[in-house]
Amino acid sequence: MSYQAVPDAYTDLRDAVRDLCQTFPAEYWRKVDEARGYPEQFVDALTKAGWMAALIPQEYGGSGL
């Protein structure tokens, strides 16, 4: 598999994550930053959409992406 083929394999994933991320405007991030808080709503949205599981290896229950 060439390097050019790899990005195409993940286009749908990147587009979906990008779409979700765009629902959190700069204002949201400024408020979290000003409060020195945790982006709970963002993490919840990623979790509910199943994207947090992409970070977890399959042997630990994630999707392993």
N, CA, C and O atoms as a GROMACS GRO file, in nm:
protein
  260
    1MET      N    1   0.085  -0.117   0.000
    1MET     CA    2   0.000   0.000   0.000
    1MET      C    3   0.090   0.124   0.000
    1MET      O    4   0.181   0.136   0.082
    2SER      N    5   0.064   0.212  -0.090
    2SER     CA    6   0.145   0.334  -0.096
    2SER      C    7   0.096   0.437   0.003
    2SER      O    8  -0.016   0.428   0.056
    3TYR      N    9   0.181   0.535   0.028
    3TYR     CA   10   0.144   0.643   0.121
    3TYR      C   11   0.019   0.715   0.073
    3TYR      O   12  -0.063   0.755   0.156
    4GLN      N   13   0.002   0.732  -0.056
    4GLN     CA   14  -0.114   0.801  -0.111
    4GLN      C   15  -0.244   0.726  -0.082
    4GLN      O   16  -0.348   0.790  -0.066
    5ALA      N   17  -0.240   0.594  -0.073
    5ALA     CA   18  -0.361   0.516  -0.049
    5ALA      C   19  -0.408   0.524   0.095
    5ALA      O   20  -0.527   0.513   0.121
    6VAL      N   21  -0.318   0.544   0.189
    6VAL     CA   22  -0.354   0.544   0.330
    6VAL      C   23  -0.450   0.658   0.365
    6VAL      O   24  -0.553   0.631   0.427
    7PRO      N   25  -0.422   0.783   0.328
    7PRO     CA   26  -0.515   0.891   0.364
    7PRO      C   27  -0.656   0.867   0.310
    7PRO      O   28  -0.754   0.900   0.378
    8ASP      N   29  -0.669   0.811   0.190
    8ASP     CA   30  -0.801   0.787   0.132
    8ASP      C   31  -0.881   0.686   0.214
    8ASP      O   32  -1.004   0.692   0.218
    9ALA      N   33  -0.812   0.594   0.279
    9ALA     CA   34  -0.879   0.492   0.360
    9ALA      C   35  -0.948   0.554   0.482
    9ALA      O   36  -1.040   0.495   0.538
   10TYR      N   37  -0.903   0.672   0.522
   10TYR     CA   38  -0.956   0.734   0.642
   10TYR      C   39  -1.032   0.863   0.615
   10TYR      O   40  -1.062   0.938   0.708
   11THR      N   41  -1.063   0.890   0.490
   11THR     CA   42  -1.131   1.015   0.456
   11THR      C   43  -1.264   1.028   0.529
   11THR      O   44  -1.293   1.134   0.584
   12ASP      N   45  -1.344   0.924   0.531
   12ASP     CA   46  -1.474   0.930   0.598
   12ASP      C   47  -1.459   0.957   0.747
   12ASP      O   48  -1.535   1.035   0.805
   13LEU      N   49  -1.360   0.893   0.809
   13LEU     CA   50  -1.336   0.914   0.952
   13LEU      C   51  -1.294   1.058   0.979
   13LEU      O   52  -1.347   1.124   1.069
   14ARG      N   53  -1.198   1.106   0.901
   14ARG     CA   54  -1.152   1.245   0.918
   14ARG      C   55  -1.265   1.345   0.899
   14ARG      O   56  -1.278   1.441   0.975
   15ASP      N   57  -1.347   1.322   0.796
   15ASP     CA   58  -1.458   1.414   0.770
   15ASP      C   59  -1.558   1.414   0.885
   15ASP      O   60  -1.608   1.519   0.924
   16ALA      N   61  -1.588   1.297   0.937
   16ALA     CA   62  -1.685   1.288   1.047
   16ALA      C   63  -1.633   1.356   1.173
   16ALA      O   64  -1.707   1.427   1.241
   17VAL      N   65  -1.507   1.333   1.206
   17VAL     CA   66  -1.448   1.395   1.325
   17VAL      C   67  -1.439   1.546   1.304
   17VAL      O   68  -1.466   1.623   1.396
   18ARG      N   69  -1.400   1.589   1.185
   18ARG     CA   70  -1.392   1.732   1.155
   18ARG      C   71  -1.529   1.798   1.170
   18ARG      O   72  -1.540   1.906   1.227
   19ASP      N   73  -1.633   1.732   1.120
   19ASP     CA   74  -1.769   1.787   1.132
   19ASP      C   75  -1.810   1.802   1.277
   19ASP      O   76  -1.868   1.904   1.316
   20LEU      N   77  -1.779   1.702   1.359
   20LEU     CA   78  -1.812   1.711   1.501
   20LEU      C   79  -1.732   1.824   1.567
   20LEU      O   80  -1.787   1.901   1.646
   21CYS      N   81  -1.605   1.833   1.536
   21CYS     CA   82  -1.520   1.937   1.596
   21CYS      C   83  -1.568   2.076   1.559
   21CYS      O   84  -1.555   2.169   1.640
   22GLN      N   85  -1.621   2.093   1.441
   22GLN     CA   86  -1.668   2.224   1.397
   22GLN      C   87  -1.791   2.270   1.475
   22GLN      O   88  -1.827   2.388   1.468
   23THR      N   89  -1.855   2.181   1.547
   23THR     CA   90  -1.969   2.222   1.629
   23THR      C   91  -1.924   2.288   1.758
   23THR      O   92  -2.006   2.337   1.836
   24PHE      N   93  -1.793   2.290   1.781
   24PHE     CA   94  -1.736   2.355   1.899
   24PHE      C   95  -1.654   2.475   1.851
   24PHE      O   96  -1.536   2.462   1.818
   25PRO      N   97  -1.717   2.591   1.846
   25PRO     CA   98  -1.649   2.710   1.793
   25PRO      C   99  -1.540   2.761   1.886
   25PRO      O  100  -1.525   2.716   2.000
   26ALA      N  101  -1.464   2.856   1.835
   26ALA     CA  102  -1.354   2.914   1.911
   26ALA      C  103  -1.402   2.971   2.045
   26ALA      O  104  -1.329   2.966   2.144
   27GLU      N  105  -1.522   3.023   2.048
   27GLU     CA  106  -1.578   3.079   2.173
   27GLU      C  107  -1.583   2.972   2.282
   27GLU      O  108  -1.552   3.000   2.398
   28TYR      N  109  -1.624   2.851   2.246
   28TYR     CA  110  -1.628   2.740   2.343
   28TYR      C  111  -1.490   2.718   2.403
   28TYR      O  112  -1.474   2.707   2.524
   29TRP      N  113  -1.388   2.711   2.315
   29TRP     CA  114  -1.252   2.683   2.361
   29TRP      C  115  -1.196   2.798   2.444
   29TRP      O  116  -1.120   2.775   2.538
   30ARG      N  117  -1.232   2.920   2.409
   30ARG     CA  118  -1.187   3.035   2.489
   30ARG      C  119  -1.244   3.029   2.630
   30ARG      O  120  -1.174   3.055   2.728
   31LYS      N  121  -1.373   2.994   2.640
   31LYS     CA  122  -1.435   2.984   2.772
   31LYS      C  123  -1.371   2.875   2.856
   31LYS      O  124  -1.345   2.895   2.974
   32VAL      N  125  -1.346   2.760   2.796
   32VAL     CA  126  -1.281   2.650   2.868
   32VAL      C  127  -1.141   2.694   2.912
   32VAL      O  128  -1.100   2.669   3.026
   33ASP      N  129  -1.070   2.761   2.823
   33ASP     CA  130  -0.935   2.806   2.854
   33ASP      C  131  -0.935   2.911   2.964
   33ASP      O  132  -0.854   2.904   3.057
   34GLU      N  133  -1.024   3.008   2.954
   34GLU     CA  134  -1.032   3.114   3.055
   34GLU      C  135  -1.063   3.057   3.193
   34GLU      O  136  -1.010   3.105   3.294
   35ALA      N  137  -1.147   2.955   3.197
   35ALA     CA  138  -1.184   2.891   3.324
   35ALA      C  139  -1.080   2.789   3.367
   35ALA      O  140  -1.090   2.731   3.476
   36ARG      N  141  -0.979   2.767   3.282
   36ARG     CA  142  -0.880   2.662   3.305
   36ARG      C  143  -0.951   2.530   3.333
   36ARG      O  144  -0.914   2.454   3.422
   37GLY      N  145  -1.056   2.508   3.253
   37GLY     CA  146  -1.141   2.393   3.273
   37GLY      C  147  -1.108   2.277   3.181
   37GLY      O  148  -1.015   2.282   3.100
   38TYR      N  149  -1.187   2.175   3.195
   38TYR     CA  150  -1.177   2.054   3.113
   38TYR      C  151  -1.287   2.062   3.008
   38TYR      O  152  -1.400   2.096   3.043
   39PRO      N  153  -1.260   2.032   2.881
   39PRO     CA  154  -1.363   2.042   2.777
   39PRO      C  155  -1.464   1.927   2.782
   39PRO      O  156  -1.472   1.845   2.690
   40GLU      N  157  -1.538   1.923   2.889
   40GLU     CA  158  -1.628   1.811   2.915
   40GLU      C  159  -1.730   1.789   2.803
   40GLU      O  160  -1.752   1.675   2.762
   41GLN      N  161  -1.790   1.896   2.753
   41GLN     CA  162  -1.890   1.880   2.647
   41GLN      C  163  -1.827   1.821   2.521
   41GLN      O  164  -1.887   1.737   2.453
   42PHE      N  165  -1.706   1.866   2.490
   42PHE     CA  166  -1.636   1.816   2.372
   42PHE      C  167  -1.604   1.667   2.388
   42PHE      O  168  -1.628   1.588   2.297
   43VAL      N  169  -1.549   1.630   2.501
   43VAL     CA  170  -1.515   1.490   2.527
   43VAL      C  171  -1.641   1.404   2.527
   43VAL      O  172  -1.640   1.293   2.475
   44ASP      N  173  -1.749   1.454   2.586
   44ASP     CA  174  -1.876   1.380   2.585
   44ASP      C  175  -1.926   1.358   2.442
   44ASP      O  176  -1.972   1.249   2.409
   45ALA      N  177  -1.915   1.461   2.359
   45ALA     CA  178  -1.960   1.449   2.219
   45ALA      C  179  -1.876   1.347   2.144
   45ALA      O  180  -1.929   1.265   2.069
   46LEU      N  181  -1.744   1.352   2.163
   46LEU     CA  182  -1.656   1.253   2.099
   46LEU      C  183  -1.687   1.112   2.147
   46LEU      O  184  -1.688   1.017   2.068
   47THR      N  185  -1.714   1.099   2.276
   47THR     CA  186  -1.745   0.968   2.334
   47THR      C  187  -1.876   0.914   2.279
   47THR      O  188  -1.884   0.799   2.238
   48LYS      N  189  -1.980   0.997   2.279
   48LYS     CA  190  -2.112   0.954   2.230
   48LYS      C  191  -2.108   0.917   2.083
   48LYS      O  192  -2.180   0.827   2.040
   49ALA      N  193  -2.024   0.986   2.006
   49ALA     CA  194  -2.012   0.956   1.863
   49ALA      C  195  -1.924   0.833   1.838
   49ALA      O  196  -1.917   0.783   1.725
   50GLY      N  197  -1.857   0.784   1.943
   50GLY     CA  198  -1.774   0.665   1.930
   50GLY      C  199  -1.630   0.693   1.891
   50GLY      O  200  -1.553   0.600   1.868
   51TRP      N  201  -1.592   0.820   1.882
   51TRP     CA  202  -1.457   0.853   1.838
   51TRP      C  203  -1.352   0.836   1.946
   51TRP      O  204  -1.235   0.815   1.913
   52MET      N  205  -1.386   0.843   2.071
   52MET     CA  206  -1.287   0.822   2.177
   52MET      C  207  -1.239   0.677   2.176
   52MET      O  208  -1.124   0.650   2.213
   53ALA      N  209  -1.323   0.585   2.135
   53ALA     CA  210  -1.285   0.444   2.127
   53ALA      C  211  -1.176   0.421   2.024
   53ALA      O  212  -1.106   0.320   2.030
   54ALA      N  213  -1.162   0.513   1.928
   54ALA     CA  214  -1.059   0.498   1.826
   54ALA      C  215  -0.919   0.507   1.885
   54ALA      O  216  -0.823   0.454   1.828
   55LEU      N  217  -0.907   0.571   1.999
   55LEU     CA  218  -0.777   0.587   2.064
   55LEU      C  219  -0.737   0.465   2.146
   55LEU      O  220  -0.621   0.452   2.185
   56ILE      N  221  -0.832   0.378   2.173
   56ILE     CA  222  -0.808   0.263   2.262
   56ILE      C  223  -0.783   0.137   2.178
   56ILE      O  224  -0.860   0.107   2.088
   57PRO      N  225  -0.677   0.064   2.208
   57PRO     CA  226  -0.650  -0.060   2.134
   57PRO      C  227  -0.766  -0.160   2.147
   57PRO      O  228  -0.836  -0.162   2.248
   58GLN      N  229  -0.784  -0.241   2.045
   58GLN     CA  230  -0.892  -0.338   2.044
   58GLN      C  231  -0.887  -0.433   2.163
   58GLN      O  232  -0.991  -0.471   2.217
   59GLU      N  233  -0.766  -0.472   2.205
   59GLU     CA  234  -0.757  -0.566   2.315
   59GLU      C  235  -0.807  -0.509   2.447
   59GLU      O  236  -0.828  -0.582   2.544
   60TYR      N  237  -0.827  -0.376   2.450
   60TYR     CA  238  -0.881  -0.312   2.570
   60TYR      C  239  -1.023  -0.260   2.548
   60TYR      O  240  -1.073  -0.180   2.628
   61GLY      N  241  -1.088  -0.305   2.441
   61GLY     CA  242  -1.226  -0.270   2.416
   61GLY      C  243  -1.251  -0.154   2.321
   61GLY      O  244  -1.366  -0.117   2.296
   62GLY      N  245  -1.146  -0.098   2.267
   62GLY     CA  246  -1.161   0.012   2.173
   62GLY      C  247  -1.166  -0.038   2.030
   62GLY      O  248  -1.162  -0.158   2.005
   63SER      N  249  -1.176   0.056   1.937
   63SER     CA  250  -1.181   0.017   1.796
   63SER      C  251  -1.042   0.007   1.735
   63SER      O  252  -1.025  -0.048   1.626
   64GLY      N  253  -0.942   0.061   1.805
   64GLY     CA  254  -0.804   0.046   1.761
   64GLY      C  255  -0.768   0.120   1.634
   64GLY      O  256  -0.677   0.080   1.561
   65LEU      N  257  -0.839   0.228   1.607
   65LEU     CA  258  -0.807   0.304   1.486
   65LEU      C  259  -0.694   0.400   1.511
   65LEU      O  260  -0.653   0.473   1.421
   0.00000   0.00000   0.00000
